[in-house]
């Protein structure tokens, strides 16, 4: 494999990793937001 191909593979891995991390963070934010929403709702009941 030539250097250019190797660089592309590395870039793809980095981008993929970032993408996965971003999705994970997004999910955590959504989950905590929903939990917070449920907690505040149950306090008013």
BAFI-3210 file (N, C-alpha, C; in Angstrom, 3 decimals, decimal comma, padded with zeros to 6 digits):
// residues 45
n [1|2|3|4|5|6|7|8|9|10|11|12|13|14|15|16|17|18|19|20|21|22|23|24|25|26|27|28|29|30|31|32|33|34|35|36|37|38|39|40|41|42|43|44|45]
n.u [000,853|000,546|001,850|-000,107|-002,529|-002,334|-002,420|-005,036|-006,464|-005,776|-006,847|-009,557|-010,013|-009,577|-011,598|-013,850|-013,645|-013,952|-016,549|-018,008|-017,507|-018,739|-021,423|-021,869|-021,564|-023,684|-025,854|-025,620|-026,127|-028,777|-030,039|-029,523|-030,877|-033,514|-033,901|-033,630|-035,832|-037,907|-037,550|-038,070|-040,709|-041,939|-041,600|-043,416|-045,804]
n.v [-001,201|002,230|005,429|007,420|006,001|004,838|007,109|007,945|005,847|006,154|008,698|008,157|006,425|008,141|010,064|008,411|007,554|010,003|010,596|008,521|009,121|011,625|010,941|009,350|011,230|012,901|011,189|010,788|013,372|013,685|011,652|012,481|014,878|014,040|012,545|014,568|016,114|014,320|014,056|016,672|016,866|014,854|015,944|017,980|016,683]
n.w [000,000|-000,826|000,398|000,278|000,277|002,790|004,421|003,933|005,078|007,767|008,260|007,861|009,992|012,178|011,772|011,946|014,605|015,949|015,167|016,363|019,058|019,233|018,742|020,981|023,060|022,434|022,851|025,618|026,532|025,685|027,151|029,829|029,749|029,325|031,661|033,570|032,879|033,435|036,185|037,138|036,366|037,896|040,378|040,437|040,450]
ca.u [000,000|001,364|001,684|-001,380|-003,576|-002,163|-002,912|-006,498|-006,954|-005,617|-007,837|-010,876|-010,110|-009,710|-012,937|-014,813|-013,547|-014,571|-017,979|-018,547|-017,454|-019,772|-022,725|-021,943|-021,798|-025,027|-026,774|-025,563|-026,813|-030,212|-030,480|-029,535|-031,931|-034,785|-033,973|-033,870|-037,206|-038,775|-037,412|-038,787|-042,138|-042,417|-041,609|-044,627|-046,987]
ca.v [000,000|003,445|006,365|008,133|005,097|004,697|008,349|007,928|004,887|006,777|009,782|007,546|005,913|009,283|010,628|007,447|007,609|011,265|010,463|007,654|009,868|012,660|010,289|008,920|012,422|013,357|010,281|011,063|014,646|013,447|010,841|013,304|015,875|013,352|012,218|015,829|016,479|013,413|014,374|017,913|016,587|014,072|016,821|018,805|015,839]
ca.w [000,000|-000,886|001,519|000,163|000,737|004,235|005,031|003,856|006,073|009,085|008,355|008,030|011,370|013,090|011,585|012,468|016,058|016,380|014,912|017,413|020,314|019,167|018,909|022,373|023,871|022,126|023,533|027,053|026,747|025,532|028,292|031,035|029,562|029,549|033,087|034,271|032,560|034,185|037,607|037,431|036,209|039,036|041,550|040,397|040,631]
c.u [000,888|001,037|000,325|-002,532|-003,537|-002,724|-004,434|-007,086|-006,896|-006,657|-009,233|-011,057|-010,337|-011,119|-013,994|-014,840|-014,232|-016,077|-018,638|-018,589|-018,549|-021,153|-022,915|-022,254|-023,226|-026,039|-026,793|-026,303|-028,319|-030,747|-030,567|-030,634|-033,292|-034,957|-034,300|-035,328|-038,176|-038,739|-038,198|-040,287|-042,672|-042,444|-042,885|-045,890|-047,383]
c.v [001,251|004,389|007,060|007,277|004,938|005,919|008,370|006,997|005,504|007,874|009,220|007,048|007,044|009,865|009,711|007,503|008,867|011,175|009,643|008,398|010,928|012,066|009,889|010,106|012,909|012,506|010,570|012,351|014,446|012,685|011,688|014,357|015,252|013,033|013,464|016,245|015,630|013,744|015,630|017,696|015,869|014,914|017,647|017,998|015,724]
c.w [000,000|000,266|001,485|000,679|002,246|004,956|005,037|004,906|007,470|009,285|008,585|009,454|012,354|013,002|012,182|013,996|016,594|016,271|016,020|018,747|020,346|019,390|020,368|023,280|023,677|022,871|025,027|027,378|026,698|026,739|029,552|030,950|029,862|031,028|033,899|034,095|033,380|035,674|037,953|037,310|037,440|040,309|041,604|040,643|042,093]
res [x|x|x|x|x|x|x|x|x|x|x|x|x|x|x|x|x|x|x|x|x|x|x|x|x|x|x|x|x|x|x|x|x|x|x|x|x|x|x|x|x|x|x|x|x]
***
